[in-house]
Amino acid sequence: MDSMRNLGAPAGRKARVAIFLSGGGSNAREILTRHRALGARSPIDPVALVTDRPNDPACGAARIGGEFGVPVLGHDVRAFYRERGLGRVSVASPEGLRAREEWTDALRLKLAPLAIDFAVFAGFELLCNIAADFPCLNVHPGDLTRLRDGKRWLVGLHTVPIERAILGGLGELRASVIVAAPYGGAGADDMDRGPLLGISTAVPIDRCGRTLEELAAAAARRPAERPPRGYGDALEEVARRNQERLKEGGDWVVFPQVVFLVAEGRYALDAGGRVFFRREPGGAPAPVRRLVFGPKGIEECV
């Protein structure tokens, strides 16, 4: 155990958790609903909802914070970029990457007084290296146990993992929970390489009446760079519909369970990033390769 790092909080107290979100916040709501239902038995202490879009009407941070009595910490990334003369929030240029690093440094100063044990990325869209400061749990719309050429295959931002699954002829989707890796500037897949804590049971893919050939043709017609508001084609539409189905059947199943098990001290990582799991609270940690979560709990532990 000396070479292992326990995730969660030190024994004897609740885990101080910050929940990060950019959009509507349905995953944050699921976690806070479970926290409220558990009452005094909840292992987490939600100390803040953190958002990069505090002035966006589509962001649910203010509504959810008011509903559950959790303070909201806003750090507007769009305003931050505009103040530096940058019209697009991106890390694709040296100037954009430098602005992202400066934005993250400013966020660190705001977070420091909260003494966070770990963070929860509940629809937090920004690539940043805040994950270097404390464990950051992220739910991802792809089965990260699937490999191609020895590497995780269903990685990427937005609907990319789901589109890869559809175009690859898969019949199902799964949501994965990882400890996000710090963003190092190597591309959008960078943060998806972190330790895998669990996956959901399968959610069948629905092509919404489209053939695989139609969807592949839509992908072939795309421009080299993704437009700011997306491609707006048939493949993206089908992927978004499946992403919503995966959110309900996958994210909401696996993510709250893993968050609370982490808070209970059930997970640990060794120096090489291998995942260890305690089947019972206070039990001996054992290495795990695959933890599958269904609505009623763990269905597979290998």
C-alpha positions as CSV (number, residue, x, y, z in Angstrom):
1,M,0.0,0.0,0.0
2,D,2.9,2.4,0.4
3,S,3.2,2.8,-3.3
4,M,-0.5,3.4,-3.7
5,R,-2.5,6.6,-3.7
6,N,-6.0,6.4,-2.3
7,L,-8.6,8.4,-4.1
8,G,-11.2,10.2,-2.1
9,A,-10.7,11.8,1.4
10,P,-8.7,10.8,4.4
11,A,-10.5,8.3,6.6
12,G,-12.9,9.8,9.1
13,R,-14.4,12.6,7.1
14,K,-16.5,13.3,4.0
15,A,-14.8,14.0,0.7
16,R,-14.8,17.7,-0.3
17,V,-16.0,17.6,-3.9
18,A,-16.3,20.3,-6.6
19,I,-18.5,19.6,-9.5
20,F,-17.4,21.2,-12.8
21,L,-20.0,21.8,-15.6
22,S,-20.3,23.7,-18.8
23,G,-23.8,22.8,-20.0
24,G,-27.2,21.9,-18.6
25,G,-25.7,19.8,-15.8
26,S,-27.9,16.7,-15.8
27,N,-25.0,14.6,-14.5
28,A,-24.4,17.1,-11.7
29,R,-28.1,16.9,-10.8
30,E,-28.0,13.1,-10.7
31,I,-25.1,13.2,-8.3
32,L,-26.6,15.9,-6.0
33,T,-30.0,14.1,-6.0
34,R,-28.3,11.0,-4.7
35,H,-26.4,13.0,-2.2
36,R,-29.6,14.6,-0.9
37,A,-31.3,11.3,-0.7
38,L,-28.5,9.8,1.4
39,G,-28.6,12.7,3.9
40,A,-26.1,12.3,6.7
41,R,-24.9,9.0,5.2
42,S,-23.6,10.7,2.0
43,P,-19.8,10.4,1.8
44,I,-19.4,13.6,-0.1
45,D,-19.5,17.3,0.9
46,P,-20.3,19.3,-2.3
47,V,-18.4,22.5,-1.7
48,A,-18.9,24.2,-5.1
49,L,-20.3,24.0,-8.6
50,V,-17.6,25.3,-10.9
51,T,-18.4,26.6,-14.4
52,D,-16.6,28.2,-17.3
53,R,-19.8,29.6,-18.6
54,P,-21.5,31.5,-15.8
55,N,-23.2,34.0,-18.1
56,D,-24.6,31.4,-20.6
57,P,-28.3,30.9,-20.2
58,A,-27.9,27.3,-21.3
59,C,-25.6,26.6,-18.4
60,G,-27.4,25.0,-15.5
61,A,-24.9,25.8,-12.7
62,A,-26.9,28.7,-11.2
63,R,-30.2,26.8,-11.2
64,I,-28.7,23.6,-9.8
65,G,-26.7,25.5,-7.2
66,G,-29.8,27.3,-6.0
67,E,-31.9,24.0,-5.9
68,F,-29.3,22.1,-3.9
69,G,-27.8,24.9,-1.9
70,V,-24.3,24.5,-3.4
71,P,-22.2,27.7,-4.0
72,V,-21.4,28.5,-7.7
73,L,-17.9,29.5,-8.7
74,G,-17.9,31.1,-12.1
75,H,-14.8,31.6,-14.2
76,D,-15.8,32.8,-17.7
77,V,-13.5,31.4,-20.3
78,R,-15.1,33.3,-23.2
79,A,-14.6,36.7,-21.4
80,F,-11.1,35.6,-20.5
81,Y,-10.2,35.0,-24.2
82,R,-11.9,38.2,-25.4
83,E,-9.9,40.3,-22.9
84,R,-6.8,38.9,-24.6
85,G,-8.0,39.8,-28.1
86,L,-8.9,36.2,-29.1
87,G,-12.1,35.7,-30.9
88,R,-12.4,31.9,-30.5
89,V,-12.0,29.8,-27.3
90,S,-9.5,27.2,-28.6
91,V,-6.2,25.7,-27.8
92,A,-5.3,25.1,-31.5
93,S,-2.9,28.1,-31.6
94,P,0.0,29.0,-29.4
95,E,-1.9,32.1,-28.2
96,G,-5.0,30.0,-27.5
97,L,-3.0,27.4,-25.5
98,R,-1.3,30.1,-23.5
99,A,-4.6,31.8,-22.7
100,R,-6.0,28.4,-21.5
101,E,-3.0,27.9,-19.2
102,E,-3.5,31.4,-17.8
103,W,-7.2,30.8,-17.4
104,T,-6.4,27.6,-15.5
105,D,-3.9,29.4,-13.2
106,A,-6.5,32.0,-12.4
107,L,-9.0,29.2,-11.6
108,R,-6.5,27.6,-9.3
109,L,-6.4,30.7,-7.1
110,K,-10.2,30.7,-6.8
111,L,-10.2,27.0,-5.9
112,A,-7.4,27.0,-3.4
113,P,-9.5,28.0,-0.3
114,L,-11.9,25.1,-1.0
115,A,-9.4,22.4,-0.1
116,I,-10.9,20.0,-2.7
117,D,-10.3,16.3,-2.3
118,F,-11.4,15.5,-5.8
119,A,-13.4,17.0,-8.6
120,V,-16.2,15.7,-10.8
121,F,-16.3,16.7,-14.4
122,A,-20.1,16.6,-15.1
123,G,-20.2,17.9,-18.7
124,F,-17.2,20.1,-18.3
125,E,-16.0,20.7,-21.9
126,L,-12.7,22.5,-21.5
127,L,-9.3,20.9,-22.1
128,C,-7.2,22.1,-19.2
129,N,-4.5,20.8,-16.8
130,I,-6.5,21.4,-13.6
131,A,-6.4,17.6,-13.3
132,A,-2.8,17.9,-12.3
133,D,-3.9,19.5,-9.0
134,F,-6.3,16.8,-7.6
135,P,-8.1,13.7,-9.0
136,C,-10.8,14.7,-11.5
137,L,-13.4,12.1,-12.3
138,N,-14.8,12.4,-15.8
139,V,-17.7,10.5,-17.5
140,H,-17.0,9.8,-21.2
141,P,-19.4,8.8,-23.9
142,G,-17.5,5.8,-25.1
143,D,-16.3,2.3,-24.0
144,L,-12.7,2.9,-23.1
145,T,-12.0,-0.8,-22.8
146,R,-12.1,-1.1,-26.6
147,L,-8.7,-0.8,-28.2
148,R,-7.3,-0.3,-31.7
149,D,-3.6,-0.9,-32.3
150,G,-3.2,-1.2,-28.5
151,K,-4.7,2.3,-27.9
152,R,-8.1,3.4,-26.6
153,W,-10.3,3.7,-29.7
154,L,-13.5,5.5,-28.6
155,V,-11.8,8.7,-27.5
156,G,-12.4,12.4,-28.3
157,L,-14.6,15.3,-27.7
158,H,-18.3,16.0,-28.5
159,T,-20.0,13.2,-30.4
160,V,-16.7,11.8,-31.8
161,P,-16.6,8.6,-29.7
162,I,-20.2,7.8,-30.6
163,E,-19.6,8.4,-34.2
164,R,-16.6,6.1,-34.2
165,A,-18.7,3.4,-32.6
166,I,-21.5,3.8,-35.2
167,L,-19.2,3.9,-38.2
168,G,-17.2,1.0,-36.8
169,G,-20.4,-1.2,-36.9
170,L,-20.8,-1.6,-33.2
171,G,-24.2,-2.5,-31.8
172,E,-23.9,-0.9,-28.4
173,L,-22.5,2.0,-26.4
174,R,-21.2,2.3,-22.9
175,A,-20.2,5.2,-20.7
176,S,-16.8,5.2,-19.0
177,V,-15.6,6.9,-15.8
178,I,-11.9,7.8,-15.7
179,V,-9.5,9.8,-13.7
180,A,-8.9,12.5,-16.3
181,A,-5.3,13.1,-17.3
182,P,-4.0,16.6,-17.3
183,Y,-4.1,18.3,-20.8
184,G,-0.6,18.4,-22.2
185,G,-1.3,20.0,-25.6
186,A,-1.2,16.7,-27.6
187,G,-4.8,17.0,-28.9
188,A,-8.4,16.4,-27.9
189,D,-7.7,12.7,-27.0
190,D,-5.1,13.7,-24.4
191,M,-7.4,13.7,-21.3
192,D,-9.0,10.4,-22.1
193,R,-5.9,8.3,-21.3
194,G,-6.3,8.3,-17.5
195,P,-7.1,5.3,-15.3
196,L,-10.4,3.7,-16.0
197,L,-12.6,3.3,-12.9
198,G,-15.7,1.7,-14.4
199,I,-18.0,1.3,-17.4
200,S,-21.8,1.1,-17.7
201,T,-23.8,-1.8,-18.9
202,A,-24.5,-1.6,-22.7
203,V,-27.0,0.7,-24.4
204,P,-28.0,-0.4,-27.9
205,I,-27.1,1.9,-30.8
206,D,-30.1,3.3,-32.7
207,R,-29.2,4.5,-36.2
208,C,-32.6,6.3,-36.4
209,G,-33.5,4.7,-39.7
210,R,-30.2,5.6,-41.4
211,T,-28.0,3.0,-43.1
212,L,-24.4,2.7,-42.3
213,E,-23.5,3.7,-45.9
214,E,-25.5,7.0,-45.5
215,L,-23.8,7.8,-42.3
216,A,-20.3,7.0,-43.7
217,A,-21.0,9.2,-46.7
218,A,-22.0,12.1,-44.4
219,A,-18.6,11.7,-42.6
220,A,-16.8,11.7,-45.9
221,R,-18.3,15.0,-46.9
222,R,-17.2,16.9,-43.8
223,P,-14.7,19.8,-43.9
224,A,-11.3,19.2,-42.3
225,E,-12.1,21.5,-39.3
226,R,-15.2,21.1,-37.2
227,P,-17.4,24.3,-37.3
228,P,-17.9,25.9,-34.0
229,R,-21.6,24.8,-33.8
230,G,-20.9,21.3,-35.2
231,Y,-21.3,19.7,-38.6
232,G,-25.1,19.7,-38.7
233,D,-25.2,16.5,-40.8
234,A,-27.0,13.2,-40.5
235,L,-24.2,11.5,-38.6
236,E,-24.0,14.1,-36.0
237,E,-27.8,14.1,-35.6
238,V,-27.8,10.4,-35.1
239,A,-24.8,10.5,-32.7
240,R,-26.5,13.3,-30.6
241,R,-29.7,11.2,-30.2
242,N,-27.6,8.3,-29.1
243,Q,-25.6,10.4,-26.8
244,E,-28.8,11.5,-25.0
245,R,-29.9,7.8,-24.7
246,L,-26.4,6.9,-23.4
247,K,-26.6,9.7,-20.9
248,E,-29.7,8.2,-19.3
249,G,-28.8,4.5,-19.7
250,G,-25.1,4.9,-19.1
251,D,-23.8,8.2,-17.5
252,W,-26.6,8.3,-14.9
253,V,-26.0,4.6,-14.0
254,V,-22.2,4.5,-13.7
255,F,-21.1,8.0,-12.8
256,P,-22.9,8.6,-9.4
257,Q,-22.0,5.1,-8.2
258,V,-18.3,5.6,-9.0
259,V,-18.2,9.1,-7.4
260,F,-19.6,7.8,-4.2
261,L,-17.3,4.7,-4.1
262,V,-14.3,7.0,-4.7
263,A,-15.5,9.2,-1.8
264,E,-15.8,6.1,0.4
265,G,-12.1,5.3,-0.2
266,R,-12.8,2.2,-2.3
267,Y,-10.4,3.1,-5.1
268,A,-6.6,3.4,-5.1
269,L,-4.0,3.9,-7.9
270,D,-0.4,2.6,-7.8
271,A,2.6,4.5,-9.2
272,G,2.0,3.1,-12.7
273,G,-1.7,4.2,-12.7
274,R,-3.1,0.7,-12.2
275,V,-6.6,0.7,-10.6
276,F,-7.2,-1.1,-7.3
277,F,-10.6,-1.6,-5.8
278,R,-11.8,-2.6,-2.3
279,R,-14.9,-4.8,-2.7
280,E,-15.9,-4.0,0.9
281,P,-15.3,-0.7,2.8
282,G,-12.0,-1.1,4.7
283,G,-11.1,-4.3,2.8
284,A,-7.9,-5.1,1.0
285,P,-7.5,-3.4,-2.4
286,A,-7.1,-5.8,-5.4
287,P,-6.2,-4.8,-8.9
288,V,-9.1,-4.6,-11.4
289,R,-9.2,-4.5,-15.1
290,R,-13.0,-4.2,-15.7
291,L,-15.7,-2.9,-13.4
292,V,-19.2,-2.9,-15.0
293,F,-22.0,-1.0,-13.3
294,G,-25.7,-1.6,-13.8
295,P,-28.7,0.2,-12.2
296,K,-28.5,-2.0,-9.1
297,G,-24.7,-1.9,-8.6
298,I,-21.6,-3.7,-9.8
299,E,-22.4,-6.5,-12.3
300,E,-18.9,-7.5,-13.2
301,C,-15.6,-7.2,-11.4
302,V,-12.5,-8.7,-13.1
